[in-house]
Amino acid sequence: RVAMGPAADVLARLGDGTATAARGVLLEDEEGEIPPVGVGRATVVRDESDEVHVETNASSAATLVLLDAWSPDWRATVDGAPAAIRHANDLARAVVVPAGHHTVVFRFEPIAFRIGVAISTLAVASAIGAALRLRRVA
């Protein structure tokens, strides 16, 4: 079961037990419309600190909820195509999957790492440029 609510109310609704009494998940209104609620199977086939692979199979579109920490640095794909990650119960992750058999991959890609790679690449390119200029002068 999926319920929707304002982000500001999620923790209170989880705390009073109304959202979890029916073994449901609470998603935030601000992240879009209520997603499809289907019945299917999900199997974690790879679980590492920075990458999780889940095989899903459902007869109709469904919402996969991974009870793992939500962070803006997580990225998701469904069969290689980018997929939006929604807050589930404020702290977990949810992704909509279409009917059928699919592979959902969650990858942790910290923005600080990408900024570091960009800066390092620029520094190496600058060093190579400077070395080439010095070589021409000599």
JOUR-V6229 format. One record per residue. RES is the residue in one small letter. SS is DSSP state (alpha for helix, beta for strand, coil for the rest). PSI is psi in degrees with one decimal (999 if undefined). OMEGA is omega in whole degrees, 0 to 359 (none if undefined). Layout:
res=<RES RES>
ss=<SS SS>
psi=<PSI PSI>
omega=<OMEGA OMEGA>
This chain:
res=<r v a m g p a a d v l a r l g d g t a t a a r g v l l e d e e g e i p p v g v g r a t v v r d e s d e v h v e t n a s s a a t l v l l d a w s p d w r a t v d g a p a a i r h a n d l a r a v v v p a g h h t v v f r f e p i a f r i g v a i s t l a v a s a i g a a l r l r r v a>
ss=<coil beta beta beta beta coil alpha alpha alpha alpha alpha alpha alpha alpha alpha coil coil coil coil coil coil coil coil coil beta beta beta beta alpha alpha alpha coil coil coil coil coil coil coil coil beta beta beta beta beta beta beta beta beta coil coil beta beta beta beta beta beta beta beta coil coil coil beta beta beta beta beta coil coil coil coil coil coil coil beta beta beta beta beta coil coil beta beta beta coil coil beta beta beta coil coil coil beta beta beta beta beta beta coil coil beta beta beta beta beta beta beta beta beta coil coil alpha alpha alpha alpha alpha alpha alpha alpha alpha alpha alpha alpha alpha alpha alpha alpha alpha alpha alpha alpha alpha alpha alpha alpha alpha alpha alpha coil>
psi=<141.7 131.1 155.4 152.4 162.2 143.5 -37.7 -21.9 -7.2 -52.5 -39.0 -42.6 -33.3 -39.1 -35.7 -3.4 -5.8 -34.5 -31.7 -6.2 -34.7 20.7 41.0 -176.6 143.6 121.6 158.9 132.4 -39.4 -16.4 5.7 -174.9 168.1 128.8 168.9 143.6 103.0 171.8 134.5 -165.8 145.5 130.6 123.2 118.8 -15.7 129.1 99.7 169.8 -29.5 5.7 133.1 128.4 130.5 127.3 129.7 154.0 118.8 149.5 -16.6 168.3 144.6 170.2 118.8 125.1 121.2 113.1 72.8 157.3 132.7 141.3 147.8 -10.3 -4.1 140.9 148.5 148.1 149.5 113.8 38.1 -11.8 137.3 141.6 142.7 138.7 128.2 155.0 131.2 122.9 34.9 -32.2 -10.7 -178.6 144.0 140.8 137.9 132.6 141.6 171.7 152.6 -165.9 128.3 157.9 121.9 128.1 127.1 127.6 134.7 113.4 85.3 136.2 -35.7 -37.1 -44.9 -38.3 -42.2 -41.3 -43.8 -44.9 -43.0 -41.5 -43.4 -40.6 -42.6 -43.7 -40.4 -42.2 -40.5 -43.5 -44.5 -41.4 -40.4 -40.1 -43.2 -34.2 -39.6 -36.6 -36.5 999>
omega=<179 174 180 177 177 181 182 183 187 183 179 180 176 181 181 174 183 182 185 182 181 181 181 179 181 179 184 178 186 183 176 182 179 182 179 178 180 178 180 179 175 181 176 181 176 182 177 184 183 180 179 177 180 174 180 174 182 180 176 178 185 177 176 178 178 182 181 187 175 175 177 180 176 174 179 172 172 185 177 179 180 180 179 175 178 173 173 183 177 188 184 183 177 179 177 176 178 177 178 182 182 175 177 179 174 177 177 182 183 179 180 178 180 177 178 178 180 180 180 179 178 180 179 179 178 179 178 178 180 179 179 178 179 180 180 182 184 none>
